[in-house]
Amino acid sequence: MSFFCNGPVALVAQHDEHNGQGWRVIQFQEVTKTFGSRTAVNKVSFNIEKPQMVGIIGRSGAGKSTLLRMINRLTPASAGQILFDGRDILSLKGGMMRRWQRDCAMVFQQFNLVPRLDVVTNVMLGRLNGHGTLKSLFNIFSQEDVNSALGALDRLGIAQEATKRAEELSGGQQQRVAIARALMQDPHMILADEPIASLDPMNAKIVMDALREIHERDNKIVICNLHTLDTARTYCDRVIGMRDGFLVFDGAPEALTTAVAREIYGADESFNEAATSTAIDAGQSGSRESAGAMTPAAAAV
Ligand SMILES: Nc1ncnc2c1ncn2[C@@H]1O[C@H](COP(=O)(O)OP(=O)(O)OP(=O)(O)O)[C@@H](O)[C@H]1O
């Protein structure tokens, strides 16, 4: 299904919170965020009914980051509901809220690692929410934590960097460490806020391949804010377009034509898709840096 409209949409299907296959549905119901007089996210409604890789696109200021940050409660919503398994996650407090935040791991544009800590410790920080207060306070990790962190790094193809300080790594490597840290949370979903915006095309491809592989192999939802249409088309099963806080497009990547993109971006006839391109060539694998056990996922899309 795809649709396009110029105003608020409310397409919340009425159904059980389970999709009949034991998989838990996420429902966004008129989710809204206002900052003073500005409405950053305006009555956004949609459901995710199966593990999908969802790309959110739109021009700067459209509300993409705010929407993502509301999901894991980094930004409080002003109105609406986000239901997971029928439970409104926007009203969770204390330990329940922290557990939810562990369930939806965030990956940020600027990686958010601790620069002077070694890579493996940075990855293990993903476990902190699951530890008791004392253990968390002193960063006490078990041998099992160390083994899991090394396993996650190996999966991301950077186990050999485990003992280096995070600040010694390239941007692409740091983002893979951040993804390994997210995996340590064993989350239901990964929320990636412009994960490749600071990376060159080769590293952008490695990072997007990694996210796609996690989606495919672990059957996890990945929601990814993206600035580039070609990346959304190549990697995502579903694209959501935002404009001025409204959800204005929700459909398959094939439906994301240049004309549709022009509407989402509020651009005129001079709109040039190349301006949003990262020039990721999904087929260019010969010279690229190894991503370890990654499957070049773009080929599967
Ligand atoms: N903490 C804040 N205080 C006030 N206004 C904010 C705050 N965060 C976001 N906004 C405003 O909300 C609107 C949506 O911002 P948001 O960062 O969600 O957009 P975006 O689509 O992610 O943009 P970009 O692609 O540039 O990151 C913008 O007008 C922004 O200025």
The ligand as an SDF file (V2000), in Angstrom:
LIG
                    3D

 31 33  0  0  0  0  0  0  0  0999 V2000
   14.5930   20.8250   21.3150 N   0  0  0  0  0  0  0  0  0  0  0  0
   13.9490   21.5910   20.4330 C   0  0  0  0  0  0  0  0  0  0  0  0
   13.4880   22.8070   20.7610 N   0  0  0  0  0  0  0  0  0  0  0  0
   12.8150   23.5670   19.8930 C   0  0  0  0  0  0  0  0  0  0  0  0
   12.5490   23.1950   18.6160 N   0  0  0  0  0  0  0  0  0  0  0  0
   12.9850   22.0080   18.2210 C   0  0  0  0  0  0  0  0  0  0  0  0
   13.7020   21.1320   19.1000 C   0  0  0  0  0  0  0  0  0  0  0  0
   14.0020   19.9850   18.4250 N   0  0  0  0  0  0  0  0  0  0  0  0
   13.5000   20.1520   17.1850 C   0  0  0  0  0  0  0  0  0  0  0  0
   12.8920   21.3530   17.0680 N   0  0  0  0  0  0  0  0  0  0  0  0
   12.2170   21.8540   15.8690 C   0  0  0  0  0  0  0  0  0  0  0  0
   11.3100   20.8610   15.4300 O   0  0  0  0  0  0  0  0  0  0  0  0
   11.3130   20.8020   14.0050 C   0  0  0  0  0  0  0  0  0  0  0  0
   11.6300   19.3800   13.5750 C   0  0  0  0  0  0  0  0  0  0  0  0
   12.9880   19.1120   13.9110 O   0  0  0  0  0  0  0  0  0  0  0  0
   13.6570   17.6810   13.6460 P   0  0  0  0  0  0  0  0  0  0  0  0
   15.0490   17.7580   14.1730 O   0  0  0  0  0  0  0  0  0  0  0  0
   12.7700   16.6410   14.1630 O   0  0  0  0  0  0  0  0  0  0  0  0
   13.6570   17.6430   12.0610 O   0  0  0  0  0  0  0  0  0  0  0  0
   14.4370   16.6670   11.0960 P   0  0  0  0  0  0  0  0  0  0  0  0
   13.4970   16.3130    9.9970 O   0  0  0  0  0  0  0  0  0  0  0  0
   15.0270   15.5600   11.8680 O   0  0  0  0  0  0  0  0  0  0  0  0
   15.5820   17.6090   10.5420 O   0  0  0  0  0  0  0  0  0  0  0  0
   17.0970   17.2470   10.1550 P   0  0  0  0  0  0  0  0  0  0  0  0
   17.0140   16.3760    8.9540 O   0  0  0  0  0  0  0  0  0  0  0  0
   17.7240   18.5850    9.8770 O   0  0  0  0  0  0  0  0  0  0  0  0
   17.7030   16.5680   11.3460 O   0  0  0  0  0  0  0  0  0  0  0  0
   12.3150   21.8390   13.5210 C   0  0  0  0  0  0  0  0  0  0  0  0
   11.6150   23.0130   13.2040 O   0  0  0  0  0  0  0  0  0  0  0  0
   13.1880   22.0580   14.7160 C   0  0  0  0  0  0  0  0  0  0  0  0
   13.7090   23.3710   14.7260 O   0  0  0  0  0  0  0  0  0  0  0  0
  1  2  1  0
  2  3  1  0
  2  7  2  0
  3  4  2  0
  4  5  1  0
  5  6  2  0
  6  7  1  0
  6 10  1  0
  7  8  1  0
  8  9  2  0
  9 10  1  0
 10 11  1  0
 11 12  1  0
 11 30  1  0
 12 13  1  0
 13 14  1  0
 13 28  1  0
 14 15  1  0
 15 16  1  0
 16 17  2  0
 16 18  1  0
 16 19  1  0
 19 20  1  0
 20 21  2  0
 20 22  1  0
 20 23  1  0
 23 24  1  0
 24 25  2  0
 24 26  1  0
 24 27  1  0
 28 29  1  0
 28 30  1  0
 30 31  1  0
M  END
$$$$
